[in-house]
Amino acid sequence: MAKQSILVRANSAFWSRINTAREWYDLPTPLGLLNLRAFRDDLRQLNLYGTEPAAPASGDGAPEIAPEDLPKYRTYDGSMNDPADPEMGKAGARFGRNHPVGMTYPEKPPRLFEPNPRVVSTKLFNRDSFKPATSLNVLAAAWIQFENHDWFSHGENDPENFVDVDLPEGDDWGEDPMKVPATAPDPEPTSRELAPTYINTCTHWWDGSQIYGSSEERCRRLRTGADGKMILEDGRLPNEDAEHLDGIDLTGFNDNYWIGLSMLHTLFAKEHNSICDYLKGHYPTWDDEKLFLTARLVNSALMAKIHTVEWTPGILATPILKAAMHSNWYGALPQWAKRFRVDALEGLFGVVGGEQRQHAAPYAITEEFASVYRLHPLIPDDWEIRSHESGALVGEEEFTNIQGKATRDVIDRYDMTDLFYSFGVAHPGAITLHNHPRALQNLTRVNGQRVDIGTIDVLRDRERGVPRYNAFREKLRKPRVERFEDITDDEQWAKEMREIYDGDIDRVDLQVGLLAETPPPGFGFSDTAFRIFILMASRRLKSDRFFTNDFTPEVYTPEGLEWVERNTMLDVLRRHHPGLTPTLQGVQNAFAPWHTVR
């Protein structure tokens, strides 16, 4: 390990010198890929920190369970994935960190409120005009929230503890102070001497828990109990059976629900059932449980593949990234060469199908990862619903009216194929300053609470000890910025930030810096956010035995692996919405704009 660390440091130093002259995205593709590999190796050693003190690092001590004794299916709560630490990544495990735990203490007043997070929201986030991301469609916006709900949730906020945000003079919010519920504390804090930790109520794994839930009790409520299938009623997910959630789908995880999530949850519940039919045709003697557990493996892997080789190259549209993500999943070598796999050569053989490894810390989704995936500007405020057959306008909606308890009513009013078509031909918002949805700055949640998500986004990072922008960059070995003009090419934005932060560039909030930062060419978000992505995108695969040691025909079945291999998001859409076939003709990526029907 020490020798590897020396090599990694030497490689990192070499590329650091290169990057003083040319950024990685300006290099020829082969060199850019090597540069990204150096970043990832560096981050794996220096930017993974566990917060579970009892959990051993991978390889420390004898395994608690022999690998051959582990279940060959995903457990309901995410346990039993890693043989050395069966509790790793289960629902209720703590979030990890990408920054040293010594710099993750929550900010306290007065710094917690400097500058006022409501001012940051209204002066820097406010959507002065809709700025579209023209290389993407709105399905890409719905997809990332769909995936985030698989990865992380801090659960219900603390009902008894509020953060009071004073309103600036002239603010029209009404209630002064604005009362923001605090993040729910860790129910079993490790030590008062350590920075606070927070619980992920979802499983940390890439296991489709947004569809299947993170407990056996939840999952059983979603299943028919026959042939492994999920409950669908007339092609729709059923209504939530809790009265206070009437109008929302009964599914694995349905917080912050809206029609985009309903569409994708329904689509992949249908896909699960199609996989069950396919498997039953090959294994007619299998019982309900065997069919369900195997179909879940296949469906989850398909969603992970779609995200890796379709969504990611869509939002980070550069040749280097397309090659990198293809390499992450498939490797650069042909299939026949995989029998000679050398696990250290991930770029040649791919992460998927390799050896499970945890690197510097036990696997967990991190607080920093949750922060960089706050991509709210993707959501438009105004929506046009169009016919997939004629392209005619059949309805207009505001986001406020297509979310929460209104979700199912809206789905009922429109044809589902029309909704997918409408998402496919419309653009999401660009991930920049001054493009935060107006609806999310004045949103009434299902529980009746009125919130400004922009204010909350700023406050959560300060409250949870996520470093501010310059400190965040520095710990990722990116240079600190010295001037506001170094963050953004927009002179007006630089001026506004300078005024709000009183000229102190080190006070710039992470969310502000990420949205203001001029991204690399073709990128939908900043290079600073991308550094966390480089690390965690491959980690979600490398740490999970169902994408590594157990990504095999014996576990998935040969037919299950073949299903993952041959299907794309376009295939899923065409299978369940054949009316989309004409508009998808010639489309290469489901998350890029589709052809319009005339």
Summary of the structure (lengths in Angstrom):
residues: 598
radius of gyration: 23.3
end to end distance: 60.9
largest distance: 70.2
contacts: 1994
relative contact order: 0.16
helix: 47%
strand: 8%
